Amino acid sequence: MEPSVLLLLALLVGFVLLLVRGHPKARGHLPPGPRPLPLLGNLLQMDRRGLLNSFMKLREKYGDVFTVHLGPRPVVMLYGTEAIREALVDQAEAFSGRGTIAVVRPVFKDYGVIFANGERWKTLRRFSLATMRDFGMGKRSVEERIQEEAQCLVEELRKSQGAPLDPTFLFQGITANIICSIVFGERFDYKDRQFLRLLDLFYRSFSLFSSFSSQVFELFSGFLKYFPGAHRQISRNLREILDFIGQSVEKHRATLDPSNPRDFIDTYLLRMEKEKSNKDTEFHHENLIVSVLSLFFAGTETSSTTLRYGFLLMLKYPHITEKVQKEIDQVIGSHRLPTLEDRTKMPYTEAVIHEIQRFSDLIPIGVPHKVTKDTLFRGYLLPKNTEVYPILSSALHDRRYFEQPDTFNPDHFLDANGALKKNEAFMPFSIGKRICLGEGIARNELFLFFTTILQNFSVSSPMVPKDIDLNPKESGFGKVPPTYQVCFLAR
């Protein structure tokens, strides 16, 4: 059958279903929003620059809580620090469901620790937190792992002898190796071909995931899934990574010593064996490989992208870099490794790292939530399973909390005495029950990698600072910094 005929049939069937079901608002009392067209939803209100810009415009008209129809489905938007906190913290349980992201749904489905719901999610999250804590803080602490990896990076950067280089894969490599040591029980050499292939698949997938075409797919995935596009390439990339994980699981299974689990996979396999007679167990193969993919992908891409943005900002604002290095020299010096204990004595460096996370705004729309029951929120009734987008970017750029939200300024996190101050709007890892599983590890990585690099190297760009462009290469569900060259000059 011709694709055009299939498309027409899909539109007709969708229109009929919409008429049969009635308007979604009939099941509850959703917040206000632009009137949707049948099947097309609020397509006419969508900005060509992407979903985030569309939502920002609609917020000006409808306030901090409003409804947008992405294609035929209504999604409630939470805009600003107060609305997000009110939902994800004050009504944490009700808003703890996980919504879907259409481009990755065919791979993740409802499995694994990020996209699972209900008891499956609670069981996998408890297990993952406990196991990562055991292998991150056990025989060899996560601090030691990061320190060792940082020294491997320093040696690699020395080899460049100050020549310009693109830091993308090196920053990916160091963050990937931390999560690999916990999940797979090993680290990889930066030139390992299979490792580089996996990093390339992650990078390409995150870029496609953040692209405009993926945002369009979110609106009309029901019939666009039958046609070529970024969604198919993302699925191919992630399935190749799943194949690698599957092979690693089999190697673990063949060499498993029940008395001495080596890592996350071993611990999971032992739990599988323990619960094999329980037909309702969540400890099965599908949840294992998708959970490992979730941890591997999230643990690699978020921290490495933050570091890439961080050093681009250090090139753009060399006076800030100098102040960080001055604090490093005063507190740590040049003859010992940075430690996590140094954080409390380095408020300026901590403020810079916080501001890098705020300014880079890595997951601007937030990972979708949904309500787990009929929920009353600000006078509106959200029916069970209504999807909710906490627009994290709106908190990270909230003018009530950040004096110059569109400017990179570490003073956002410093009080009048130069001490680090807490800010309620700072939520780069989200907040509430669905806060990022690896938040603690990521914060440790950012501090130790950032300080170790600047302890050992001055950074410069082939471009003058005023010509350095901070605009993202892609901005959708994720934000991808532009590619750039940096020179690491030994201090």
N, C-alpha and C positions, 0 to 999 in steps of 0.2 A: 504494500500500500504506500502511496506517495506521502512524504513527510507533511506536505501542506494539508492533505486530507486528514491525516492523524491529528494535526494541530487543530483543525476545525472541529473534529469530533470531540477532542479534549475540552475545547471551549464550550461546546454545546452541552456536554455531560456535566461539566462544572457549573454551568448556568442553571441547569435543571435542578441539580443537587442544592444549589443555593436557594432556589425558590421553594424547594420542598422543606428544607430545614428552617427557613425563616431567617430573619436577621439575628446575628449572634447576640445583640443586646437584649433580645427577648428573654434570655436565660439569666440576666442579671442587670445591674445598672452600672455600666462601664463609664469611666471618665469621658469628658467631651473630646471631640476631635473632628477633623474634616470629614464630611459625608463621603462614604466610599461608593464607588461604582460597582455594580455586580461583577464578580470575578476579578476585576482589575484592582479593586481596593482603592488605595490612595495614590495610584500611579501618577496621576496628574499633579500631585503635590510634591513629588520627588524631585530633588535637585540633581542636576547632572554631575555635581561634584561629590555625590554619594549620600549614604544614609545619614551620617552624622550631621551634615549641613542641612539636610531636609528636616531632621528632628529639631535642630536649633531654631530654624525658622518657625516651625509649628509651635514651639514652646513660647515664642513671643506672643502668639495669639491665644493659646489655650492654657498657659500656666505650667506649673511644675509637674503636674500629673495629667497625662492626656493619652488618648487612644489613637493608634495609627493602624490601618489595615494594610498589612504586607500581603498583597494579593488578596485572597479571600479570608485570611485569618486576622483577627484583631489582636494587637499586642499593646500592652499598657507600658508607657514610657515614664520612668522616674527621673526627674531632672533636678539637679542641685543636691547639696550635701544633706539638707534636712529631710527631703523626701526619701532619699536612698537609705539614710540611717533609720528613719521611721519604719520603713519596710523591712530591711534586711537585719536590723538589730532589735528594734522594739517588737516586731512581729516575726521574729526569726524563723520559727517553725513553719508558719503559714507560707512564707516566701522561700522555703528551702528546696523546692522542687527545681529540677533542671530542665530548661527548655531545649529546643533543638537548633542546630546550625546546619542548614540543608546540605551544604557542600561536603560536610564530613560525616553526615548521618549514615550513608551506605557502609562506611567502614566501622565506625564506633557503635552504630545502632544504639541500643540501650545498655551496652556492656561497659565494664571498666569503671574506674573510680571517678572520672570526670563527668560522664554523661549518664550514669545510672541514676535511678530514683528509688524512693521508698526504702525498704529494708535492705535491698541489694546495695544501695549507696552507703547506708549507715554501716553495714557489715564491712564493705571493702574499704571505707575510709578509716574505720577503727583499726583494721588490720594493717593498712598501708602506713598510717601514722606510727603505730607501735613498731612495725618492722623497720621503717626508715630510721626511727629513733635508735633502735638496737644497733643497726649497722652504721649509723652516722655518729653514734656516741659510744659505741662499744669498744672492741679491741683497739681500734684506731679511730680517734674522734674525727668528726667532719672537719674540724679546724685543722688538724694535721694533714688530712687529705688535700684540703684547699691550699695550705702552705706548700706542700710538696708539688702540687700541680703548678702553683705560681712560680716556683723555682724552675720547673721544666720550661715554662713560658719565657722566663727571663733568659735562660740559655738559648732558646730558639730566637728570641729577639736580638740577642747579641750577634748572632750569625748574620743578621741583615746589615750590620755595620753602618746603621743610619740611613740606608737607602730607602726610598719611599716604598711602602707596601700597603696593600688592602688588608685590613685586620679581620675581615669577616670570618674566615675559616679558622683562624687562630683563636679568636674569642669563642667561636662555637666549640672548638676542640677542648678548651679548658673547662667550659661549663658542662659539656657532654661527658667528659671524663669523670667528673664528680658524681653525676647520677649513674654513670656506667659502673663505677666502683661499688656503689650501693646495690644496684639492681642486678648487674651481671657478674660482680665480683672481680672485675678487671678494668684496667685503663688501656687506652690505645695510643700507639705512637702517632704523632701528628701527620706522618707521611704514609700511614697504613692505608692502602687503596680502598679496602672495604669501608673503613671508618670515614674516609673522605667522601665516598659515595653516599653513605648515610647522611652526612652533614649537608651535602648538596641537595639531597631529597628533602631534608627538613627546610633548608633555606628556600628552595623553589616552592614547596608546599605552603610555607608561611606567606610568601609573596603572593601566590595565587589566591590564598585564603583571604588576603587583605585587598584584593583587586576589585575594581568596579564591576567586572563581570560576575564575581561571586556575590556581590550585593544584589545585582539584578536577579541572579539565580534564587536568592532568598525569597524574592517576591513571587516567582512563578516556577518553583522547583517541580510542581506537580506535572507539568508537561515539558519543561525545558530539560528534565532529566533524560528524555528520549533523544536529545540532540547533542552533537559534539559541543565541547566547551571546557572551561577551566575545571569544572566539577569532575570530569572524567580523568583529567591529568592528576588532580589531587588524589583521587581514589587509586590510580595506578601507583603513584609515589608511595602512598601510605601502605598499600598492600605489599609492595616490595620490602618496606621496613618490617611489616608483620611477618614476612617470610624469614627474614633474618632472625627476628625474635623467636619464631617457631623453631628454627634450627638450634638456637641457643638453649631453648627449653629442653629439647631432646638431648643435647649434650649434658645438660644438668641432670636430667633424669637418669642417664646412663652412668653418671659418676657420683650420684647422690650418696652422701654418708649421713644417715639419720641422726647420728650423735654429734655431727659437726656441720650445721648448715652454714654455707659460705656467704649467702647474700639473699636478696629479696626473693628470687626465683626458687632457690632451695627451700626457703621457709614456706613459701606458698605450696610447693609440691608436697611437703610434709603435711600441711593442713589439708590438702586434697585427699591424701591417703587416709588421714584420720577421719574424714567425713564421707568417705566413699559409699557408705551404706545409707547415707541421708539423701533421699531423692530430691529434697528441696534445697540442698546446699548451694551456696553461691560460689563455692570454691571449686570451679570447673575450668576447663582449658580456655574457653572463650573469654571468661572474665580475667584470666591470667594474662593472656597475650595482649588484650586491649588495655588492661591496667598498665602493663609494662610500656606499651606504646604511649599511653597518656603521660606517664611519669617521664619517659625518655624525651618525648617531644617538648612537653611543657618545661621540663628541667633544663633542656638545652637552649631552646629558642628565646625564652623570655629574658633570662639573665644575659645571654650573649648579645641580644639586640639592645638591651639597656647599656651594656658596656660600649657597644659601637656608637650609640647616641652620645654616651658620656664623653668619649674621647674626641668626637666631632665637636662637642661643646667646648672641650678644653682647648682645641685648636682655634675655635672662634673667639674665645675669651682668655687669652694667655695670662692676663693679670690675675684671674681666678686660679689658674693652674699654679702660678707662682706662690699664691697664698697657701694653697694646699701643700705644696712642697716645703714651704717654710714650716708649716705645722708638723709635717712628717719629720723633718730634720730636728725639730725641737723635742718632739715626744719620742720618736723611735730611733732617729739617727741612721747611720748607714751600715752598722755592723751587726744588726740582728734582724730577724724576721718580724714583720708586723704580726700582732696577735689581736684576738677579739677583745682582750682587756684594754687595748689602746683606745677603743672607741669612745669610752667615757671621758678621755682626756683630749679628744680631738673633735670639738664641736663644729669647727668650721668645715672640716672634711666630711663629717656626717651630714651637715646642712647641704653641702654640695651634692652628695650622693642622693639625698632626699629630693633636691631640686632637679637632678637629672631624671629621676623616676617620675616626678610630677610633670616636667616639661616634655619628656619623651612620650608620655601618655600612651603607653604601649597597646592597651586593649581599650580603646576609647568608648566603645558601645557597651563593654562589659560582656561577660558570657551570659546568655539568656537564662532567666529563672522562670519558674511557673509556680502558681499557688497550689498548695497540696489539698486545699479544701475551699469551700465557698468562704470568701474573706471580705470583711468590711474594712475599707481603707479610705480614710478622709471623706467619709460619707458616700462612697461608691461601693457597690457589691460586685466583687470580682468572682465569677463562677470558678469552681474547681478546675484546674488545668489551664487557666488563662495564662498566656505567656507574658512575661514582664522583662523589660530591658532596663537594668540600672545603668544609666549613662554616666560611667565613671569619669569621662572627660569633663562633664559638667561640674563635678565636685572638684577635680584637679585644677579647674579654671574658674572656680567660684570666687567672684569679686568680693564677697562678704568675708572671705578667709585669706585671699591672696591679693595684696595691694596692686600688683602689676601682673595679672595672670598670664599675659601673653609675652612676658619678658623673662629671660633666664636670670634669676636673682636669688642666690643662696640666702639672702637676708629674710626671705619668706619663712625660714625655719630657725631664725636666731632672735633672741630677745634683746632688750636694750643693753644687757651686760655681756652679750656675745655668747650666751649659753644656748644650747639646743632647746627649742621649744616644741611642744606637741601641737599638732594642728588637726582638728576634727575632720577636715576635708581631705586629708592625705589618705587615700585608699587605693594605691596602685595594685594591691593584691586582692581588691574587693574587700568586703567585710561580712560579718555574720557567719552563719553555719557553713556557707560555701566558700569561705575565704580560701585562697590558694593553699593547697596541701604543702607545697614546698617553700612557703614564705620564709621560714627560719633559715633554711639552707641558702636561699637566694640572697637574703640580707647579709649573711656571712660571706658568701662569694663576692658580692659587690664590694664590700669593705676591703677584704683581704686582697683581691685581685687589683682593685683600683689603687690601693696604697702601695702594694708591692711594685707595680709597674712605675708609678711616679717616684718611688724611692730610688729606683735604679736608672730611670731614663727621663730625659727631657723630651718633650714631643713638639714637633713642628710640622708645618704643612708646606707643600710646594706652592700653595696659594696664599695670598695675603689674607689676614683674618676677615676683612670687610667683604671679600669676595666669596667666602665660604657660605654655601647655601644650606640652611637647616630644614628646608621643606622636605617632607617625606616622599620617598619614591612611590609608595603605595599607602593609602589610608582607607581602611574599611573596618572589618572586625578587628584587625590588627593594624599596627603602623610600622612601616619599614623605612629605616633611615636611608638617605642617599648613599651611594657608594662613594668612597673617598680614599685618598692616599695619606699615610702618616709616616713620618720619620721618627724612629725611636733612637735617640742619641744618648749613649752611656754618660751618666753623670760622674 
